[in-house]
Amino acid sequence: MELAADGGDGVTGDVAVLGVGMHPWGKWGRGFAAYGTAAARAALSDAGIAWRDVRSIVGAGTVRGGYPGYVAGATFAKALGWQGARVTSVYAACASGAQAVCAARAQILSGLADAVLVVGADSAPRGFFRPAGGDRPDDPDWLRFRVLGATNPAYFGLYARRRMAVHGDTVDDFAQVKVKNSALGALNPNARYRKRVTAEEVSGSPVVADPLRLLDICATSDGGAALVLSSMEFARRHDVSEPVRIRAVSTVTPRYPDTVLDLPGIATDSAVAVAPAGETFRESIAHHAYEEAGIGPGDLSLAEVYDLSTALELQWYEDLALCGEGEAVKLLREGATALGGRVPVNASGGLASFGEAVPAQAIAQLCEVTWQLRGEAGARVGITANQGLFGHGSAVVLVR
């Protein structure tokens, strides 16, 4: 279909993705600022502009970096060299990168800045995530650990069990997601895990949260990613006539009542007084992105989604409307989401190959889609999708 620049609902104008850059994922033993600064310099080099030419910087924050983590924008600005740029810091858990892009896009479209550097990075602890220290009985993330002992993998296991009960998915289906993503990650120099994995290796790995095994669940990682976004006029002045463009950013919240248990909640909301919405929270994230961009799922060339676990990747196929409810496994088995398929999903290798570097991962998704849209395969439209704690939606549509 012809892609309308106004998005179809009153949002006007694209912003150009002028430059992208990453610091490889892994366990490097350094602070988050080092990874973000390296990614930022790579993005500036890719854009062909100097840091002094950037008038605004938006940093996606990390809660594990102490005080500098909460003020990530200023931390990166100082590391690159104070030059007077406007600064913003954003924290929205796993949606931090998309929220940072949303803030940068708003500055560009409003005329506050013609080029904005967006940076996210993390130095994650080993093992599964736990809440920050201190007693916070009004914090649902704190409560679900203390009341239920519900680690993130416990939720992933519940999601997987639900798919098995409702749709008939099997542990062998889940394993095939890992097989697909590990094969793609093996080709990616920025991925932490660059080794193909077999279904037998998945099934032979230790059980973490039944039915999910260790190789079904993503690791925690260090890493960084950055973007240089600009107005279309700024891009033209720098001899970039046909850049990859951001067409839509969806950062919607859930609606009451919520009938599907989701992180970090420990109960669903009652549907007695109010009828449930026609779509789940994750479905609404994609719906708003499509609506703003003026496209539909049939227009997609590829997608990067938030595969915290193998079962969750399958759920995103349905939430993005790549297929009907309960049809994700069929799509996977047909090869539609593999490289060369109808709509490749996680061509980067996904979190299965990278692990979580929380503030960077939504930005890293955008880097991957940008590289793919710049490539020779003819890809024209891509979407990224993930979800932050406490109802932070995150989806971005890019076009070429």
N, C-alpha and C positions, 0 to 999 in steps of 0.2 A: 504494500500500500504506500501511497505518498505520505511522507511524514511531515505533519504540520508543525511549523516553528512555534505556534502559540499554544501547543499542548491541548487545545480543545476546551479548556475550562477557565480561561482568563489569565493563566500564567503565560507571560510573553517573554520570548527570547531564550536563546541557548547560551551557555557559556562554554568556552573552548577548553579542552584538556591539552594544554600547551606542552607540558612535560610530566613524566612519571619516573619514579625511582624507588628502589628498594635496597634495604640491607638484608642479606640472606638470613633466613630463619635458622635457629639452632639453640645451643646452650653455650654462650660465648663468655659468660662471667663478667660482663661489663654493665654499666648503668644504661638506662633506657635512652638518655640524652645522646649517647655516642651513636646508637643505632639510628635514631631519628635524624641526627645531623648528617650522617653519611647518606641516608635516603634523600634528604633535602638537597644536598649538593648534587646527587645524581639526577634528581628531577630538574634542578636549575640548569644543569649541563644539557639535559635532553631538550629543555625548552629553548636553549640558546640565549639565555638572559642571565644577568648578574644579580646577586642577592640585593645589591643596592637599588636595583630597578623595581623591586617588589615593595609595594606600599602597604601590604597587610599580611599578617601571618596568623593562621588558626592552628592551634595545637590540640590534638586529642589526648586527654589526660589519662594517667594511670593512678590508681589509689595505692599502689604498692611502692611508689617511689618517694614516699614522704612528702614534705612540703613542695619540693620542686616538681613532683609529679602532678600535683593539683594545679600548678601554674605552668603547664607544659608549653603554652604559646610563648611565654616570656623566657622559659628555659631554652627553647630552641633559638629564639631571637638572639639571646645573649651568646649562645654557642657559635652562631653564625657571624655575630658581630653587631652590636647595637648600631642601628642606622636610622632610628626614628619611626619605623613602620608601626602602623596600627596593630594591636595584638589582642587576640581572643583565645581563651582556653575553654574546652568543652569536655564534659564527662557524661557518658551515657552507657557505661558498661560496654558490651560488645557492639553497640550501635554508635559508639563515640565517633568513629571515622565518618559515618554517614551524616551525623549531626554536624561535624566539623565542615564537611562539604556543603551542607545546607546553609551554614552561616557564611561561608565564603561566597557561595552563589548569590545569596541575598545582598551581600556587599557589592558584588559586581553589577547585578541587575539594577540596584538602586543608585549606582554611580559613585559610591563611596570609595571604590578602588577599581582600577582596571586590570590589576594582576594580583592574585592572592596565592600564597604558599600554604598548603595544607599538609601537616605532618602528624603522624602517629607512631608511637614506639612503646615497647614494653620490655622489661626484664622480669620474666615470670618466675615464681617459685617452683621448685621441683614438686612433683606429685600433683594431686587434684587440688583445685582451688578451695580455699576456705575464706570465711569473712575476715575483714580487718579486725584487729584487737579491740577490746573494750566491750562493756555490756550495753546493748542497744535493744531493749525489749520491744521497741516500736518499729524495729527494722525487720521486714519479712525475710530478708536474706539471713539475718542473724537467727531469727526464730526457727526457720526450717532446719537449721543445723542442730539447735539446742532442743527443740521440741520433738523432732522426728529423727534426727541424725541423718537427714536426707542430703547426702552429697550430690553433686551434679550427676555422677553416673547412676545414682538411684533413680533420678528423673528420667535419664536416658533409657534405663531398663523398663520403666513404666510405659514410656512412649512405644518402645519396641513391643512389649506385651500387648498393648492396645492394638497395634497394627496386626499382630498375630491373631488376636481374638476377633477383630472386626473384619479384616480383609484377607486373612489366611496367609499372610507373609510367613516365611520360614527363616530359620537361622542361616540356611544356605543362601537365601536371597540377600540377607544382610551382608554376608561374606563377599558376595559378588560386587557389592558397592566398593568395598575395600580393594578388591582385585582391580577394578577399573581405575580407581583413583591412584593407587600405587603405581600402576603402569604409566599414568600421566605424570605423576610426581617424579618418576625416574628420569624424565626428560627435562625437568625444570631446574636450572642452576640455582635458583633462589630457595628451593624446597629444602627442608631439614632432612627428610627421609627420601632417599633416592634409590630405593631398592624395590623391585617388583615383589609382590606378595601373592602367594597362592591361596586358594580357598582352604586347602588342607592346613596351611600355616595359621590362618585365622581360626579355624576350628580347634587347632591344637594349642592356642594361646590360653592363658589362665582366665577363668571366669571372674569378672569384676562385679557386674550387676546383672544377674540372670535375666534374660538370655544372652546378654552382651559379654563379649570377651575383650581382652586387652586390646587386640587389634581392631575391634569395632569402634573404639573410643579414641578421640584425638588427644594428643599430648598437650602439655604447656610448653611454651617456647619463648625465646628472645627473638626480637626482630623489629624492623621498622619499614615504613612505606611513606611516600610523599607524592604530592601532585602540585603542579603549577596550573592554576585555573586563571582564565582571563576573559575579558570581553572579546567578542568577535572582531571588533575594530582593532584592539590591541594585537590580536593574532595576525590580522592582515598587515599591520604596520611592521610586524616582524617576519613578513614573507611566508606566513602559513595561511594559505588560502582555503584549505579543506581539512581543518583539524577534526579529530574526534570531538564530539560535543556532548555535554550533559543536557538531556532533554527533560528529565523529571527526577525529583527527589521526594520519596515518601517517608515521612517520619511520624506516622499516625499512632494513636494509642488505642488500647482495647475499648470495648463498650460493655456495659452491664446489660444483662447478666452474662457471665462467662461460664460456659458449661464444660470446658475442657481444662483439666488441671495443667498448669504451666509454671515454669520457673519464674520467680521463686515462691509462688503461692503454695499453701498447704491445704487449700480447700477451694472448691468452685463456688460461684455465687448462685443464689436461688433464682430460678426461673418461674417461681410461683406467681409473682405480681406482674412481671414484665416478660413478654415473649422473647426468646433468644433471637439474636441477630441472624440474618440470613447467611452470614459468613463468619468464620473464625477470625481471631486476631491476625494470624499469619496470612490468611487469605485476603484480609482487608489491606494489609501492607502492599501486596502486589497489585490489588485492584486499584488503589489510589495512584500507584505509579503508572499503570497502564492508562488510566483516565487522564492524568495530567499530560502524559506524553502523546496521547492521541493514537495509541497503538493497541494491539491485542497480543496474546501469547503466540498466535500464529505468525506474527511478524518477527519473532526472535530468531537470531542466528546462534546464540549461545547464552549460557547463564552460569554465574558463579554463586553458589549457595553455601549456607552455613552448616556444614556437616560435622557438628559436634559428635555425632555418632552415625553409623551406617544407616540405621533406621530413620534418623532425622533427615538424611538426604532424600530418602524415598518420600517422606512426608512433604518436603518442599516441592517435589515434582507436581504434587496435587495442589498445594497451596499456590503455586505459580500458574496453575491451570494448564500445565503442559499436557495433562491427561485428566480423565475423570476421576472421581473419588474411588479409591480402591484399585486403580489401574497402574500404580507406579511400578510395581514389579513387572508387569507386562511390558511397560516402556523400557525398563532396564534390560529385560531378557531379549527384546528385539534389537538391542544395540542403539536405540534412538538417542541415548544420552552419552554414548561413547564418542571419542574423537572420530569424525567422519559421519556421525549419525545425524538425524534430523535436527536435534538441538543439543549439542554437547554440553554437559553439565560438569563443572569443575575441571576444565581443561588444564588448570594450574596444578591439579592434584589435590586441591581442597585442603581443609584443615587436617585431613587424614595424612597428608604429606608435609604440611607446614607445622601443625600444632597451633595453639592459641597464643598470640601476642595481642592482647585484647584491644587496645586502642588503635592498633595498626591494621587489623584484619579486614575491616570494611574498605579501607583505603587500598590495601593490597589487592582486593577483589577488583577494584577499579583500574589498578595498574594492569592486571591480567587482561581484563576486557579491552582496555585501550590497546595493548599490544596486539591482541587478536584482531581488532577492528582495523588496525594499521596494516595488517598482514595481507598476503596475496590470495587468501582463500575466498575472498568476496563477502566476508561477514559484514553486515550492515547495522544490526541492532543487537545490543546485549543488555542483560539485566543482572544486577547484583542483589542479593537478599540475605539478611541476617536479622537478628533480634537481640535487643539489649534487655537486661533485667528491668523490672518495674515498669513494663509497658512501653519500651522504646522501640518503635518500628524502624526498619531500615531497608530501603530498596532504592536503587538508582538505575535509571535507564540512560544508556549511552547510544549514540547513533553516529554513523559515518556518511 
